[in-house]
Structures are given as structure tokens and as C-alpha cells.
Amino acid sequence: LDIYDLNGGCSLAINAIANDCNIPSSLPLSLKVLLEGAYDPTEQKMSKYLSENELLPISQPYNSYPWNYAGTESFSNRTPDNVVDWVLIEMREGTPSETGSPTTQVVETKAGLLLDDGQVVNVDNELLEFENLVYGESYYIVVRHRNHLDVIASMPVTALENSFSYDFTTGMNMAFGLIQQKNNTNGTAAMFAGDFSADGIIQNSDRDAWRETAAVLNTYGQTDGNLDGIIQITDHDVWYLNRSRLGVAEIRY
């Protein structure tokens, strides 16, 4: 169904049939983000331990509380090269708020794979694609991870072919809110590690969660803050440095 405005232009969802409007059926997103726990500023790469040691689940892990994402993303044969972990990406409409209640709404969600250089891809090692956005409209990107403090972009992106991109790694100010990313020694920025309960606040409850399973080997665990497949004191140390850090209203559960 083609929908035209009064001036003869097109205004429709991407997944509509729009041959006359020359609008793509889906839009690829070029997205970069870093996880503090896995990142080595000297090497300028993140650890691939989970995938290299076959600890990474083949299906997206965000189908439980608090995410409750019902997506079916999975890879069948082997993990794509250079994978660090799964991440969850939301496209939001509205204007974000730092405090109080959220003032943006989720339009579409995708699970993706985070590569060691920060690029987010799908299970075929290609850019994530979104089908339910409105061509020409602007959206805020949220990146969620199972044990890092989630972030929302400080500026919107516009759904346009060949120009749909965002890079959280270029500076702390790429995340909305006051000090929502760590400033690395090499000038890059990374999501804070230690939100083990994934509620948008790094606090004592996260330490308590770590204490429940403080010594586990060869695991894909939520309290493995540095993503080395081992839950131990180094994960507590990651939490300790970031304790009492509060995420903005948009990312809190």
C-alpha cells in the first residue's frame, strides 16, 4: 500500500510496498559500541574469549527478564569471526529524559553480535537491518548488554538509505546523559561494566548477585563482568570501580 502526502511525496513504513516511492524494504544500521569489561585500550580490541572457547550461546540470550525479547536470532553452524558477545539494539521514537519516567517508546528491537572492533552485526556477519521504521523519520538508538550499563544515543539518527549509522565509541558525549560511558585512555568511550542485575543501576544488588556465584569456571554467566568465561574476584573489581553509577531514565527497568 502506497501512502502519499498532499505534496505528492511518500510517507510510509519501510515494510510497506512502495515501488513508486523507491523506498527500501529494510534499512541497514552501521553501529559501533565498546564494552569496558572486555576492552583493551592498548590493543584497541575487545576479548573474544567467549566465542573462541565455545561458551557463547548460539541463540540470543535476551528472552528472559528483564529484557523479555522474543526474537529468534541464532547461528546454526559456527560463531561468526571475532565475536565478543550478543547485544540488544532498540530503535526509539520521542525525546529522551535523563531523570523521571522514560519519554521515548520502542519501535523495533533486534539482537546482534558485537565484534571485537566494536561493530554490531547480525548472525550472517552483515549490518543489522530494520523493517518497521519510517523512512525519513528520526530515532534514538539504545544498546543493551546483559552486564554493562545500557546507553541511549545523545542524538537521533534519521532512517535514510546509505546514511544510517552511529558510533558510541568516539566519545563519552555520544551517550545521552551525564557520564554514561567510560572515557578510555586512548580517547575512545565504552559502556560501564558491572550492572549484573541489568536494571540500569550499578549498586550493591549487583555485588550481591556476584557473591551468589563468585567462583565458576568456563561459563557464560551474567556476573562475568570482564567476559573471560570465569566468575571470580576480577569481576567484583570491575563492579567496584563503577558502583553507585546511575543510568538515565530511558534505559532503566
N, C-alpha and C positions, 0 to 999 in steps of 0.2 A: 504494500500500500504506500503510494507516494503522497506526501502531505506538503502543500505549497503555502507560503505566506502570501500576503496581499501584494507584495512587490515581485512575486514570481520566483522567489528563492526557496530553497529546500530547508525544512526544519523537521528532522525525524530521527528516531533511534537508529543506531548503526545496524542493528539486526533486521531492519525493515528492508523490503525490496525497493531499490531506488536507482534503477538503471539510468533514468533520465537525469538524475541529480549527480551521477558519477561519485557516489559516496561508497567507501569500502565497507565490506560486511563485518570487518573487525579491525581494531586498531592495535598495533604493537607498542609496548611501552619499554623504553630503554631506561633502566633503573639501576642505580648503584647505592650500596649501603655497606657499612662495616660493622662487625660485632667486636666489641672491645675484648671479650674473653678469649677469642680465637686469633686476634690480630697481633702481628709482629711488626712494629714500625720500622725496624731495621730492614727486614726483608720486604716490607710493604705488601705482605700477603697474609692470608688467614690460614690456620691449620686445617688440613683435610683428613685429620686422623679418623674421624667417624666413618667417612666413606672408604678410606683406604683400608680400614680394618673391618669392613662389612658390618658395622654397627648401625648404619643409617637405615631406617625403615624404608621399605620400597613404596609405601603409600604415605600420603600426607598425614602428619600427626596431630592436626588441629580439629579432630572430630569429637573432642571431649570438652568438658568445662575448663576454662571459661569461654573458649572460642566457639564451640558447637558448630563448626563449619562442616557442611555435608558434602564437600567436593570429593571427587573420585580420582584426583590426580595420583598417578603412580607410574613407576617404570618397571618393565617386565623382565628385562634381561640383566643388565648391569647398571650400576650408577654412572651417570654421565661424568666425564672427566672433571677433575678439580672442584668437586662439590664439597662445601663446608657443612651445610645443614639446610633444612626446609625453613621457609619463611612464609608468612601470610600477608598478602597485599590487599588493601581495601581502597576503593575509589569513593570519595565522599563529596557530596554537594553541600553548599551552605558556607557560612563563615565560622571558623573555629574560635573557641573560647579557651582561655588559659585556666580559669577557675569556674566554680559553679557546676552547672549541668552542661553536657555536650550540646552544641548548637549546629553540628553537621550530621548528615544522615548517610548511611552506607548505601551506595548504588549498586556496586558489584564487588565481589571478592574472588581472589584467585590464590591458590597455593603455588609457590615457586621454589626453585632451588637456588641457593646462594653459592656463587663460585668464589674461589679464593681471592680473586681480584676485586670482589665487591659487586660484580654484575649479577642480576637476578634473571634467571631463565626458566623456561618450562621443562618438562621431563624429556623433551626432544632436543634440549640444548639450544633452543631458539627463544627469542623475546616473548615474554608473556603477551597474550592478546586478550582484549576486552571487547565484548559484543553488545553490551547493554548501555553504553554511554551515548550521549547525544553529540553528534558531530558539531564542532564549533563551540561547545559549552566548556566551562572550566571546572576542574575538580581538584580536591586536595588528596594527596597520597598518604596513606597510613601504612607503616611497616611494623608488623608484629613478629616477635620471636618468643619462643617458649621460656627463655630465662634471661632475656635482656629487656631493658626498659623501652617500651614501644615509642615510636616517634610519628608525628604528623608533619607534613611539609610546611614550611613557613610561607610558601607562596603557591598559588594554584597552577596547574598545567592545563593547557587547552587541548581538547581532543581533535587534533588535526593530523592528517596523514604526513609522515616523514618528519614530524616535529614534536613527538610525544615522548618527552624524556625528563628525567630528574636525577640529580646526583647529590645525595646526602653527604658524601664523603669530603666535599670541597671546603667545608667549614661548619663550625658549631651553629651558625645562624641559618643553616639550611633546614633545621628542625624548629618548628614553631614553639615559642615559649622560652623562658629564661633558663639557660644552661640545661638543655635537654639532650646534649651529646657531649662526649668526652673529646677534649682537644688533644690530639696525639702530638708527640714530639716532632714529627715530620710535617706538621701542618694539616694533616687530614683530621677528620672527625669520625667518631664511632659511637654506636649505641652503647649505653652503660650496661654492664653486666651485673647480675645479682638479683633480678626480680624473679626469684624462683617460684613464687606463687602466681606470677603473671597477672597481677591485679593493678599494675600501673604505679605501684609504690614500692620502693626498696626499703624494707623495715625489718623489725625483729621477727615477724612471722616468716620471712624468707630464711633467716638463720635457723629458726625452729624447724622448717622443712628440711634444711640441710642436715640438721642433727639426727633426724629420723633415719637417714641412710647415709651416714658420714664416712663409710668405708666400703665402696663397691667397685669391683674391677670389671672391665670390659662391658660397659653398659651404655645405653642411650638414655641417660637419666636427666630429669628436669633440673636437678641441683648440680649438674656438671657444668659449672659456670665458665670454665675455660675450654670446654668441648674436646677434652683429651681422652674421653672414654673411661675416666676414673673419677669417682666421687671421693674427695679427700680434703685435707686441710687447705690446699691451694684454692679450692672453690670457696671456702669460707673467707679466705683472704680477699678474693675478688669482691665478695659481698661486703666485707668490712670497709673497704675503701669507698664504697658508694652508698653506704647505709644512710637513711633519712633523706633519700632523694625522691622527689615527688614528680610524677608525670603530669602533664596537662590534662584538663578535664576530658578532652576528646578521646584519650586512649585508655582511661581508667575503666575497669569493670566494676 
